[in-house]
């Protein structure tokens, strides 16, 4: 721009109100955005398996175990032979203080082919079960506890 060209006066920047949807959107965390986004998809298609998996995981990470449990039950209905679905349902049940159901689902996960025993041994979601005699018996049955 040459010195002889007139400059347009700059307009003051408009401030976004503290309660505007745009500001709330910009201030939310990634996990909150994804939870909202997947929720919108599930409102239109409640049995979208891939989205159900993502949403259940996000809700679990947020500590919203009752909501995650609902989705994990729906996934188990849609994919009854999926060992990961069964394992995740067992975890949700464990975190929802339902140990006998959690152990039964864990058995289902094993019967469906779950084999990531290294993960199982360190998975904090199963901590509520570790003191249960039936959990220890199940681990022993599968050669996971001496």
C-alpha positions as CSV (number, residue, x, y, z in Angstrom):
1,X,0.0,0.0,0.0
2,X,1.5,3.4,-1.0
3,X,1.5,6.4,1.3
4,X,-0.9,8.2,-1.0
5,X,-3.6,5.5,-0.7
6,X,-6.3,6.3,1.8
7,X,-6.7,3.9,4.7
8,X,-10.0,2.7,5.7
9,X,-10.8,3.3,9.3
10,X,-10.7,0.1,11.2
11,X,-13.9,-0.9,12.9
12,X,-13.8,-1.8,16.5
13,X,-14.0,-5.6,17.1
14,X,-17.4,-6.7,18.2
15,X,-17.3,-8.4,21.6
16,X,-19.2,-11.7,21.9
17,X,-21.5,-11.8,24.9
18,X,-20.3,-14.1,27.7
19,X,-23.4,-16.2,27.3
20,X,-23.5,-16.5,23.5
21,X,-23.6,-20.0,22.0
22,X,-20.4,-19.3,20.1
23,X,-18.5,-18.4,23.2
24,X,-19.8,-21.4,25.0
25,X,-18.8,-23.5,22.1
26,X,-15.3,-22.1,22.0
27,X,-14.8,-22.5,25.7
28,X,-15.9,-26.1,26.0
29,X,-13.4,-29.0,26.1
30,X,-12.8,-31.4,23.3
31,X,-14.5,-34.2,25.3
32,X,-17.5,-32.0,26.0
33,X,-17.8,-31.1,22.3
34,X,-17.5,-34.8,21.2
35,X,-20.1,-35.9,23.8
36,X,-22.5,-33.3,22.5
37,X,-21.7,-34.1,18.9
38,X,-22.2,-37.9,19.3
39,X,-25.3,-37.2,21.4
40,X,-26.8,-35.3,18.4
41,X,-26.1,-38.3,16.1
42,X,-27.6,-40.8,18.5
43,X,-30.7,-38.6,18.9
44,X,-31.3,-39.3,15.1
45,X,-29.9,-42.8,15.0
46,X,-29.9,-44.5,18.4
47,X,-28.5,-47.8,17.2
48,X,-25.4,-46.4,15.3
49,X,-22.9,-48.9,16.7
50,X,-19.7,-47.0,16.1
51,X,-21.1,-43.8,17.6
52,X,-22.5,-45.7,20.6
53,X,-19.0,-47.1,21.3
54,X,-17.4,-43.7,21.2
55,X,-20.1,-42.1,23.3
56,X,-20.0,-44.8,25.9
57,X,-16.3,-44.4,26.2
58,X,-16.5,-40.6,26.5
59,X,-19.2,-40.8,29.1
60,X,-17.1,-43.3,31.1
61,X,-14.1,-41.0,30.9
62,X,-16.3,-38.1,32.2
63,X,-17.4,-40.3,35.1
64,X,-21.0,-40.5,33.8
65,X,-21.2,-44.2,34.5
66,X,-25.0,-44.5,34.6
67,X,-25.3,-43.0,31.1
68,X,-22.5,-45.1,29.8
69,X,-24.1,-48.2,31.2
70,X,-27.3,-47.6,29.3
71,X,-25.3,-47.3,26.0
72,X,-23.2,-50.4,26.9
73,X,-26.4,-52.4,27.4
74,X,-27.7,-51.2,24.0
75,X,-24.4,-52.2,22.4
76,X,-24.7,-55.7,24.0
77,X,-28.2,-56.0,22.6
78,X,-27.0,-55.0,19.1
79,X,-23.7,-57.0,19.2
80,X,-24.2,-59.9,21.6
81,X,-21.2,-61.9,20.4
82,X,-18.7,-59.0,20.4
83,X,-16.2,-59.7,23.1
84,X,-15.1,-56.0,23.5
85,X,-18.7,-54.9,23.9
86,X,-19.2,-57.5,26.6
87,X,-15.9,-56.5,28.3
88,X,-16.9,-52.8,28.3
89,X,-20.4,-53.7,29.7
90,X,-18.7,-55.6,32.5
91,X,-16.6,-52.6,33.2
92,X,-19.6,-50.3,33.3
93,X,-21.4,-52.7,35.6
94,X,-18.4,-52.9,37.9
95,X,-18.2,-49.1,38.1
96,X,-22.0,-49.0,38.8
97,X,-21.6,-51.2,41.9
98,X,-23.2,-54.3,40.2
99,X,-20.5,-56.9,40.8
100,X,-22.4,-60.1,40.2
101,X,-23.7,-58.8,36.8
102,X,-20.2,-57.5,35.9
103,X,-18.6,-60.8,36.6
104,X,-21.3,-62.6,34.5
105,X,-20.6,-60.2,31.6
106,X,-16.9,-60.7,32.0
107,X,-17.4,-64.4,31.6
108,X,-19.5,-63.7,28.5
109,X,-16.6,-61.6,27.2
110,X,-14.2,-64.5,27.7
111,X,-16.6,-66.9,26.1
112,X,-16.9,-64.6,23.1
113,X,-13.1,-64.6,22.7
114,X,-11.8,-61.7,24.8
115,X,-8.0,-62.3,25.2
116,X,-6.4,-59.0,26.2
117,X,-5.6,-60.3,29.6
118,X,-2.7,-57.8,30.1
119,X,-5.2,-55.0,29.8
120,X,-7.6,-56.7,32.1
121,X,-5.0,-57.0,34.8
122,X,-4.3,-53.3,34.8
123,X,-7.8,-52.0,34.0
124,X,-8.8,-49.7,36.9
125,X,-12.5,-50.1,35.8
126,X,-12.4,-53.6,37.2
127,X,-10.9,-52.6,40.6
128,X,-14.3,-52.8,42.3
129,X,-14.4,-56.6,41.4
130,X,-10.9,-57.6,42.4
131,X,-11.9,-58.4,46.0
132,X,-14.9,-60.5,45.0
133,X,-14.4,-64.3,45.4
134,X,-16.4,-65.0,42.2
135,X,-14.0,-62.6,40.3
136,X,-11.0,-64.4,41.7
137,X,-12.5,-67.8,40.8
138,X,-13.2,-66.6,37.3
139,X,-9.6,-65.4,36.9
140,X,-8.3,-68.7,38.2
141,X,-10.6,-70.6,35.9
142,X,-8.9,-68.8,33.0
143,X,-5.4,-69.1,34.4
144,X,-5.1,-65.4,35.2
145,X,-4.6,-65.6,39.0
146,X,-2.6,-68.0,40.9
